[in-house]
Amino acid sequence: MEKLRQLKLLPLIIIVFVISIGVSCDKKESVPNPQITSVTPNSAKIGEKITVNITGAGFMSETKVSFGVGIIVTQVTFNDEKTLTVDIEVAESAIAGKRDVKITNPDGTSGNAITGESMFEVVEELKITSITPGSAKIGESVTVKVAGGGFKSETTVSFGSGITVSKVDFVNSTSLDVDIDVSGSATAGKRDVVVTNPGGEFVTGTSIFEVVQDLNADGFLLYCDYGNGKITKLRISDESIINTWSPSYGDPGSLQGLDFDASNLWLSSAGTSDQIFKLNPTDLTELANINAPPSQIGTVRGIAFDDAGNMWAANSNTPGAIYKLNKANGTMLDTIAGPVSGNDLRGIVFANGTLYANDKDTDKVYSYNFTGETWTEVFDVPVPSGVPANRVFPVGMTWDGTNFWIVNSSYEHDYLLKVSPAGVLLKSILVEQGSAANAIKLSSIAFTAN
């Protein structure tokens, strides 16, 4: 009977036990799911070490934090269930871009980790590593490649005064193509390049770019010194002597007219034969020669070529005259009387289709009208201050495409003068004097672009 009662109570005991187990399970402590609301700061540069503050909910003393590949978490400080302080190091090999922040609480079950999607960004440090090419000439337009890091699609670039940036092409975060125009008035020398990102962040490449002067841009002058029997080539930009020749043809003591045709240099030598020599423009070796008429009368002082390539020679006989010659054999084709009858006709040149001549006695430059066959006074030859009026002796004359160059020859005041078409002195180059026994005596001048 007692056994029967116990058997009847067994189901009830089982139910109570099961309920007891369930109650016991409900009392087990649950691990909260962490939540992220903010990450501050929300970015770091490649190679940087920073401290990040994470706010949210459900954090625990052993909560773990991950920022993805390339970011090392060196320490996580649990402040309370809503805040963590995390020290990180961004490796040099880290890839720039947005990334997730992952928080994991220590319970070992699934579903207790949440990702702060794209809440943090690894950014490349804004930097300049190289500029290619590293220089540009005054007056030049070039495309410069700027290499570095941290560039954005709206990045701007500055090269300083005198350089206009016409276009910046964003290639990628490490490369920019920049079109620049260097003004003709830009100052030569090293300069900084400044790269600026939207928002104002900028980096300066100190003295990383250079504006250089094209030393050959202004061309060259060749001038005759009949006192020493030499022809000298001078670079205009820095007034340096490029070469000096001592011709063996003709009479070295009578080097006079000098000019270029389209291909060669021509030199007149007075002496006793009034010869004109065709020369190789590179080494000034003789290629051919002709006799300049009228033979034995006066001196062939100047040579010029018109736009059609015809040779003209100035002769200082009395009265002075200019002859049009066949440069193949010296035959005289035409004659023009000098601008001032009976005076000292010297340099001649064609400029923009007009024939100009100077006179050593009047110290003036004249232009010739072929239609009316008349001369017009254009300007007085200007000289540097300190040259007395009685030491103004204009001789050779040439044209550089924009301005005249006139030789003043008075031994102690031998100058190469750059003169505007209106007669304004723009530049003067003093030719160094030789010894008293070998005083320089300039006679002619020619311009060449190379």
TIKOLLO-99151 format. One record per residue (C-alpha): residue number from 0; residue in one letter; x, y, z. Coordinates in nm, 4 decimals. Example, Ala and Ser with C-alpha at 12.3 -4.5 7.8 and 13.67 -1.06 7.14 Angstrom:
REM residues 2
pos_code_u_v_w
0_A_1.2300_-0.4500_0.7800
1_S_1.3670_-0.1060_0.7140
END
This chain:
REM residues 450
pos_code_u_v_w
0_M_0.0000_0.0000_0.0000
1_E_0.2886_0.2337_0.0907
2_K_0.4686_0.1545_-0.2331
3_L_0.1586_0.2363_-0.4276
4_R_0.1434_0.5810_-0.2657
5_Q_0.5090_0.6478_-0.3503
6_L_0.4528_0.5575_-0.7127
7_K_0.1600_0.7986_-0.7335
8_L_0.3820_1.0829_-0.6018
9_L_0.6676_1.0172_-0.8489
10_P_0.5289_1.2267_-1.1399
11_L_0.4813_1.5216_-0.9095
12_I_0.8411_1.4967_-0.7825
13_I_0.9693_1.4884_-1.1395
14_I_0.7685_1.7976_-1.2341
15_V_0.8933_1.9838_-0.9290
16_F_1.2554_1.8857_-1.0150
17_V_1.2207_2.0043_-1.3713
18_I_1.0724_2.3344_-1.2594
19_S_1.3515_2.3676_-1.0081
20_I_1.6127_2.3193_-1.2774
21_G_1.4403_2.5805_-1.4962
22_V_1.4364_2.8296_-1.2142
23_S_1.8017_2.7612_-1.1498
24_C_1.8834_2.8238_-1.5183
25_D_1.6906_3.1518_-1.5204
26_K_1.9015_3.2718_-1.2319
27_K_2.2287_3.2207_-1.4305
28_E_2.3942_3.5648_-1.5081
29_S_2.3601_3.6652_-1.8791
30_V_2.6358_3.8445_-2.0776
31_P_2.5089_4.1663_-2.2406
32_N_2.5548_4.2315_-2.6137
33_P_2.7921_4.5303_-2.6504
34_Q_2.6825_4.8373_-2.8469
35_I_2.9063_5.1041_-3.0117
36_T_2.7782_5.4596_-3.0489
37_S_3.0989_5.6517_-3.1266
38_V_3.4730_5.6183_-3.1894
39_T_3.6841_5.9285_-3.1145
40_P_3.9015_6.0137_-3.2964
41_N_3.7586_5.8206_-3.5867
42_S_4.0732_5.8132_-3.7977
43_A_4.4493_5.7701_-3.7774
44_K_4.7334_5.8062_-4.0224
45_I_4.9498_5.5238_-4.1442
46_G_5.2390_5.4870_-3.9008
47_E_5.0618_5.6792_-3.6250
48_K_5.0130_5.5820_-3.2579
49_I_4.6992_5.7209_-3.0932
50_T_4.4500_5.6659_-2.8114
51_V_4.0889_5.6070_-2.9155
52_N_3.7817_5.6542_-2.6938
53_I_3.4929_5.4157_-2.7640
54_T_3.1472_5.4864_-2.6211
55_G_2.8457_5.2585_-2.6218
56_A_2.6920_5.0038_-2.3799
57_G_2.7472_4.6548_-2.2472
58_F_3.1252_4.6751_-2.2112
59_M_3.2978_4.4485_-1.9604
60_S_3.6375_4.4467_-1.7895
61_E_3.7739_4.1902_-2.0335
62_T_3.6101_4.3267_-2.3504
63_K_3.8316_4.2933_-2.6576
64_V_3.8604_4.5437_-2.9423
65_S_3.9745_4.4932_-3.3015
66_F_4.0320_4.7510_-3.5799
67_G_4.1258_4.5029_-3.8498
68_V_4.4456_4.4083_-4.0311
69_G_4.7355_4.6481_-3.9896
70_I_4.6223_4.8062_-3.6625
71_I_4.7735_4.6726_-3.3408
72_V_4.5715_4.7182_-3.0209
73_T_4.8336_4.7590_-2.7479
74_Q_4.5989_4.8239_-2.4550
75_V_4.2276_4.8316_-2.3743
76_T_4.1265_5.0206_-2.0591
77_F_3.7783_4.9442_-1.9214
78_N_3.6384_5.2636_-1.7731
79_D_3.2788_5.1482_-1.7243
80_E_3.0163_4.9568_-1.9161
81_K_2.9745_5.2563_-2.1495
82_T_3.3339_5.3652_-2.2197
83_L_3.6620_5.2082_-2.3255
84_T_4.0005_5.3701_-2.3838
85_V_4.2056_5.1908_-2.6509
86_D_4.5711_5.2473_-2.7465
87_I_4.6483_5.1534_-3.1080
88_E_4.9411_5.1542_-3.3503
89_V_4.8748_5.1826_-3.7243
90_A_5.1388_4.9833_-3.9102
91_E_5.3233_5.1274_-4.2094
92_S_5.1803_4.8395_-4.4093
93_A_4.8189_4.9208_-4.3178
94_I_4.5886_4.9802_-4.6121
95_A_4.4151_5.3161_-4.6166
96_G_4.0364_5.3213_-4.6089
97_K_3.7227_5.2809_-4.3974
98_R_3.7039_4.9832_-4.1650
99_D_3.4880_4.8191_-3.8982
100_V_3.5522_4.8320_-3.5252
101_K_3.4733_4.5004_-3.3535
102_I_3.3889_4.4665_-2.9820
103_T_3.3831_4.1218_-2.8231
104_N_3.2740_4.0424_-2.4677
105_P_3.4196_3.7369_-2.2890
106_D_3.1390_3.4807_-2.2729
107_G_3.2315_3.2420_-2.5505
108_T_2.8852_3.2259_-2.7001
109_S_2.7780_3.3462_-3.0390
110_G_2.5871_3.6634_-3.0833
111_N_2.7704_3.8633_-2.8214
112_A_2.9852_4.0696_-3.0626
113_I_2.8763_4.3705_-3.2641
114_T_3.0615_4.5542_-3.5414
115_G_3.0796_4.9356_-3.5606
116_E_3.0622_4.9380_-3.9382
117_S_3.2949_5.1879_-4.1081
118_M_3.3307_5.3797_-3.7844
119_F_3.7087_5.4167_-3.8251
120_E_3.9348_5.5149_-4.1123
121_V_4.3012_5.4645_-4.1837
122_V_4.4254_5.7637_-4.3797
123_E_4.7511_5.8125_-4.5618
124_E_4.9727_6.0857_-4.4243
125_L_4.9629_6.3934_-4.6472
126_K_5.3166_6.4080_-4.7782
127_I_5.5318_6.4945_-5.0783
128_T_5.8050_6.2466_-5.1648
129_S_5.9168_6.3730_-5.5059
130_I_5.8570_6.6268_-5.7841
131_T_5.9295_6.5227_-6.1439
132_P_6.0733_6.7115_-6.3196
133_G_6.2292_6.9010_-6.0329
134_S_6.2773_7.2204_-6.2323
135_A_6.1383_7.4313_-6.5147
136_K_6.2802_7.7158_-6.7177
137_I_6.1566_8.0724_-6.7028
138_G_5.8813_8.1067_-6.9634
139_E_5.8273_7.7290_-6.9887
140_S_5.5017_7.5306_-6.9561
141_V_5.5385_7.1759_-6.8207
142_T_5.3449_6.8939_-6.6537
143_V_5.4871_6.8090_-6.3124
144_K_5.4241_6.4763_-6.1375
145_V_5.3825_6.5159_-5.7617
146_A_5.4324_6.1889_-5.5723
147_G_5.3495_6.1427_-5.2065
148_G_5.0505_6.0309_-5.0045
149_G_4.7163_6.1391_-4.8669
150_F_4.6062_6.3223_-5.1804
151_K_4.2364_6.3684_-5.2507
152_S_4.0326_6.4431_-5.5611
153_E_4.0146_6.8140_-5.4796
154_T_4.3741_6.8583_-5.3647
155_T_4.5352_7.1860_-5.4768
156_V_4.9022_7.2617_-5.5422
157_S_5.0998_7.5871_-5.5283
158_F_5.4498_7.6570_-5.6631
159_G_5.4746_8.0168_-5.5437
160_S_5.4989_8.3542_-5.7124
161_G_5.5466_8.3596_-6.0880
162_I_5.4128_8.0070_-6.1492
163_T_5.0507_7.9572_-6.2517
164_V_4.8928_7.6157_-6.1855
165_S_4.6518_7.5691_-6.4746
166_K_4.5333_7.2166_-6.3895
167_V_4.5647_6.9483_-6.1197
168_D_4.4780_6.5924_-6.2237
169_F_4.4135_6.3562_-5.9311
170_V_4.5618_6.0215_-6.0358
171_N_4.5282_5.8498_-5.6983
172_S_4.6060_5.9149_-5.3329
173_T_4.9801_5.9001_-5.4034
174_S_5.0051_6.0810_-5.7372
175_L_4.9041_6.4138_-5.8933
176_D_4.9708_6.5502_-6.2438
177_V_5.0047_6.9284_-6.2296
178_D_5.0196_7.1577_-6.5347
179_I_5.2170_7.4749_-6.4655
180_D_5.3157_7.7862_-6.6589
181_V_5.6340_7.9625_-6.5480
182_S_5.6053_8.3339_-6.6142
183_G_5.8731_8.5152_-6.8078
184_S_5.9077_8.7398_-6.5014
185_A_5.9464_8.4518_-6.2534
186_T_6.2508_8.4718_-6.0287
187_A_6.5061_8.1951_-6.0751
188_G_6.5891_7.9810_-5.7722
189_K_6.4679_7.7104_-5.5358
190_R_6.1124_7.7290_-5.4052
191_D_5.8603_7.5465_-5.1880
192_V_5.5703_7.3392_-5.3195
193_V_5.2544_7.3381_-5.1060
194_V_4.9907_7.0636_-5.1370
195_T_4.6570_7.1409_-4.9692
196_N_4.3684_6.9007_-4.9112
197_P_4.0021_7.0022_-4.8801
198_G_3.9500_7.1150_-4.5226
199_G_4.2776_7.3010_-4.5036
200_E_4.5295_7.0265_-4.4240
201_F_4.8520_7.1034_-4.6100
202_V_5.2102_6.9899_-4.6466
203_T_5.5105_7.1842_-4.7722
204_G_5.7939_7.0426_-4.9771
205_T_6.0735_7.2813_-4.8821
206_S_6.2946_7.3954_-5.1721
207_I_6.1815_7.0907_-5.3673
208_F_6.1340_7.2705_-5.7009
209_E_6.3578_7.5099_-5.8915
210_V_6.2948_7.7790_-6.1489
211_V_6.5984_7.8006_-6.3748
212_Q_6.7016_8.0548_-6.6300
213_D_6.7493_7.9276_-6.9830
214_L_7.0957_8.0659_-7.0372
215_N_7.0583_8.0348_-7.4135
216_A_6.7145_8.1947_-7.4283
217_D_6.8468_8.5439_-7.5047
218_G_7.0807_8.4185_-7.7754
219_F_7.4421_8.5058_-7.8525
220_L_7.6439_8.7911_-7.9960
221_L_7.9512_8.7619_-8.2156
222_Y_8.1689_9.0706_-8.2368
223_C_8.4913_9.1601_-8.4145
224_D_8.7926_9.3089_-8.2403
225_Y_9.0241_9.4272_-8.5163
226_G_9.2701_9.5636_-8.2614
227_N_9.3578_9.2074_-8.1627
228_G_9.2396_9.0250_-8.4751
229_K_8.9744_8.8206_-8.2907
230_I_8.6091_8.7230_-8.3184
231_T_8.4347_8.6532_-7.9884
232_K_8.1087_8.4730_-7.9125
233_L_7.9267_8.6002_-7.6026
234_R_7.6151_8.4596_-7.4356
235_I_7.3777_8.7480_-7.3670
236_S_7.2038_8.6135_-7.0559
237_D_7.5112_8.5922_-6.8332
238_E_7.7581_8.7831_-7.0534
239_S_7.9949_8.4863_-7.0512
240_I_8.2468_8.4301_-7.3303
241_I_8.1659_8.1072_-7.5133
242_N_8.4541_8.1067_-7.7609
243_T_8.7152_8.3258_-7.9251
244_W_8.8672_8.2753_-8.2692
245_S_9.1721_8.4299_-8.4364
246_P_9.1032_8.4119_-8.8120
247_S_9.3948_8.3480_-9.0452
248_Y_9.2072_8.4481_-9.3608
249_G_9.2015_8.8041_-9.4921
250_D_9.3635_9.0764_-9.2836
251_P_9.3117_9.0042_-8.9081
252_G_9.3779_9.3707_-8.8379
253_S_9.0881_9.4755_-9.0600
254_L_8.7980_9.2559_-8.9411
255_Q_8.4865_9.4584_-9.0204
256_G_8.1320_9.3549_-9.1219
257_L_7.9687_9.0456_-8.9711
258_D_7.6255_8.8853_-9.0261
259_F_7.4407_8.5558_-9.0656
260_D_7.2368_8.4438_-9.3595
261_A_7.0031_8.1499_-9.3070
262_S_7.2914_7.9036_-9.2779
263_N_7.6349_8.0649_-9.2587
264_L_7.8308_8.3512_-9.1084
265_W_7.9805_8.6159_-9.3401
266_L_8.2773_8.8386_-9.2533
267_S_8.4279_9.1299_-9.4410
268_S_8.7977_9.2028_-9.4184
269_A_8.9064_9.5452_-9.5408
270_G_9.2824_9.5267_-9.5806
271_T_9.3912_9.5705_-9.9389
272_S_9.1325_9.3533_-10.1118
273_D_8.7949_9.4211_-9.9432
274_Q_8.7128_9.0517_-9.9337
275_I_8.4010_8.8922_-9.7856
276_F_8.4395_8.5437_-9.6392
277_K_8.1732_8.2766_-9.6022
278_L_8.2350_8.0913_-9.2738
279_N_8.1182_7.7752_-9.0999
280_P_7.9093_7.9109_-8.8072
281_T_8.0324_7.6369_-8.5726
282_D_8.4089_7.6750_-8.5945
283_L_8.4401_7.9819_-8.8244
284_T_8.6487_7.7940_-9.0814
285_E_8.6488_7.9469_-9.4300
286_L_8.4057_7.7967_-9.6823
287_A_8.4382_8.0485_-9.9670
288_N_8.5194_8.4132_-10.0390
289_I_8.4291_8.6921_-10.2803
290_N_8.5749_9.0334_-10.3654
291_A_8.3482_9.3190_-10.2644
292_P_8.3157_9.5956_-10.5253
293_P_8.4115_9.8627_-10.5808
294_S_8.7620_9.7257_-10.5371
295_Q_9.0192_9.9411_-10.3572
296_I_8.7684_10.2178_-10.2804
297_G_8.6843_10.2780_-9.9161
298_T_8.6297_9.9976_-9.6660
299_V_8.3556_9.7344_-9.6451
300_R_8.2304_9.8191_-9.2965
301_G_7.9056_9.6268_-9.2614
302_I_7.7205_9.3245_-9.4034
303_A_7.3471_9.2552_-9.3853
304_F_7.0986_9.0092_-9.5369
305_D_6.7427_9.1042_-9.6301
306_D_6.4394_8.8787_-9.5837
307_A_6.4954_8.7262_-9.9300
308_G_6.8533_8.6297_-9.8394
309_N_7.0198_8.8981_-10.0521
310_M_7.3561_9.0312_-9.9340
311_W_7.4089_9.4028_-9.8753
312_A_7.7490_9.5580_-9.7930
313_A_7.8145_9.9053_-9.6520
314_N_8.1199_10.0872_-9.7866
315_S_8.2544_10.3951_-9.6082
316_N_8.4053_10.5563_-9.9143
317_T_8.3151_10.9221_-9.9736
318_P_8.0257_10.9454_-10.0155
319_G_7.9310_10.6262_-9.8310
320_A_7.7165_10.3720_-10.0136
321_I_7.5406_10.0384_-9.9632
322_Y_7.5734_9.7725_-10.2333
323_K_7.3479_9.4802_-10.3083
324_L_7.5744_9.1876_-10.4032
325_N_7.5488_8.8446_-10.5526
326_K_7.6918_8.6407_-10.2643
327_A_7.8051_8.3667_-10.5013
328_N_8.0485_8.5844_-10.6990
329_G_8.0362_8.9386_-10.5563
330_T_7.8651_9.0945_-10.8579
331_M_7.7089_9.4315_-10.7718
332_L_7.3301_9.4291_-10.8303
333_D_7.2188_9.7625_-10.6868
334_T_7.3513_10.0717_-10.5069
335_I_7.2039_10.2956_-10.2363
336_A_7.3668_10.6209_-10.1298
337_G_7.4400_10.6489_-9.7594
338_P_7.2133_10.8439_-9.5233
339_V_7.4540_11.1347_-9.4754
340_S_7.6705_11.2241_-9.7728
341_G_8.0387_11.2509_-9.6951
342_N_8.0178_11.1086_-9.3440
343_D_8.1189_10.7719_-9.1904
344_L_7.8698_10.4975_-9.2811
345_R_7.9253_10.1913_-9.0586
346_G_7.6705_9.9305_-8.9429
347_I_7.3713_9.8169_-9.1482
348_V_7.0898_9.5720_-9.0671
349_F_6.7465_9.4657_-9.1910
350_A_6.4803_9.4653_-8.9180
351_N_6.1217_9.3658_-8.9978
352_G_6.1892_9.4260_-9.3668
353_T_6.3348_9.7753_-9.3209
354_L_6.6976_9.8683_-9.3872
355_Y_6.8694_10.0588_-9.1055
356_A_7.2157_10.2158_-9.0981
357_N_7.4199_10.4094_-8.8433
358_D_7.6731_10.6828_-8.8969
359_K_7.9853_10.7048_-8.6806
360_D_8.0183_11.0815_-8.7164
361_T_7.6581_11.1866_-8.6508
362_D_7.5974_10.9138_-8.3837
363_K_7.2536_10.8458_-8.5301
364_V_7.0517_10.5560_-8.6717
365_Y_6.8585_10.6015_-8.9987
366_S_6.5941_10.3979_-9.1839
367_Y_6.5634_10.3677_-9.5618
368_N_6.2464_10.3832_-9.7704
369_F_6.3034_10.1779_-10.0861
370_T_5.9939_10.3202_-10.2547
371_G_6.0823_10.6847_-10.2069
372_E_6.4563_10.6174_-10.1972
373_T_6.4909_10.8388_-9.8912
374_W_6.6534_10.8139_-9.5491
375_T_6.4843_10.9129_-9.2221
376_E_6.6589_10.9825_-8.8945
377_V_6.5231_10.7373_-8.6326
378_F_6.7144_10.8046_-8.3078
379_D_7.0412_10.9156_-8.1525
380_V_7.2533_10.6221_-8.0401
381_P_7.2172_10.6017_-7.6586
382_V_7.5154_10.5176_-7.4389
383_P_7.5631_10.4380_-7.0684
384_S_7.6104_10.7250_-6.8268
385_G_7.9745_10.8178_-6.7939
386_V_8.0499_10.7961_-7.1648
387_P_8.1284_11.1497_-7.2816
388_A_7.9701_11.2762_-7.6005
389_N_8.3047_11.2898_-7.7771
390_R_8.3553_10.9169_-7.7118
391_V_8.0341_10.8008_-7.8791
392_F_8.1345_10.6085_-8.1917
393_P_7.8613_10.3691_-8.3146
394_V_7.9951_10.1118_-8.5583
395_G_7.8483_9.7609_-8.6046
396_M_7.4723_9.6978_-8.5752
397_T_7.2499_9.3875_-8.5673
398_W_6.8909_9.2835_-8.4815
399_D_6.7818_9.0105_-8.2362
400_G_6.4231_8.9883_-8.3595
401_T_6.2956_9.2508_-8.1174
402_N_6.5708_9.5040_-8.0521
403_F_6.8882_9.6454_-8.2023
404_W_7.2396_9.5738_-8.0798
405_I_7.4903_9.8486_-8.1581
406_V_7.8642_9.8542_-8.0958
407_N_8.0168_10.1663_-7.9457
408_S_8.3895_10.1619_-8.0180
409_S_8.6090_10.4198_-7.8505
410_Y_8.8775_10.1989_-7.6942
411_E_8.8121_10.2905_-7.3292
412_H_8.4322_10.2858_-7.3791
413_D_8.3742_9.9755_-7.5898
414_Y_8.0180_9.8614_-7.5282
415_L_7.7644_9.6235_-7.6802
416_L_7.4383_9.8186_-7.6543
417_K_7.0888_9.6704_-7.6608
418_V_6.8590_9.9422_-7.7946
419_S_6.4826_9.9412_-7.8478
420_P_6.3356_10.0377_-8.1886
421_A_6.2529_10.3746_-8.0302
422_G_6.6152_10.4325_-7.9289
423_V_6.5920_10.3455_-7.5573
424_L_6.9014_10.1870_-7.4046
425_L_6.7890_9.8527_-7.2556
426_K_7.1197_9.6872_-7.1704
427_S_7.4888_9.7600_-7.1980
428_I_7.7748_9.5107_-7.1895
429_L_8.1212_9.6530_-7.1335
430_V_8.3860_9.4679_-7.3307
431_E_8.6975_9.4270_-7.1159
432_Q_8.9995_9.6107_-7.2405
433_G_9.3295_9.4499_-7.3338
434_S_9.6717_9.5887_-7.2548
435_A_9.7725_9.9329_-7.3817
436_A_9.9623_9.7668_-7.6622
437_N_9.6616_9.5521_-7.7536
438_A_9.3701_9.7858_-7.7013
439_I_9.0348_9.6453_-7.8112
440_K_8.8932_9.8039_-8.1238
441_L_8.5430_9.6789_-8.1967
442_S_8.4039_9.7018_-8.5467
443_S_8.0945_9.4847_-8.5977
444_I_7.8399_9.2615_-8.4318
445_A_7.6050_8.9770_-8.5310
446_F_7.3232_8.7999_-8.3443
447_T_7.2563_8.4264_-8.3410
448_A_6.9956_8.2323_-8.1461
449_N_7.2271_7.9361_-8.0851
END
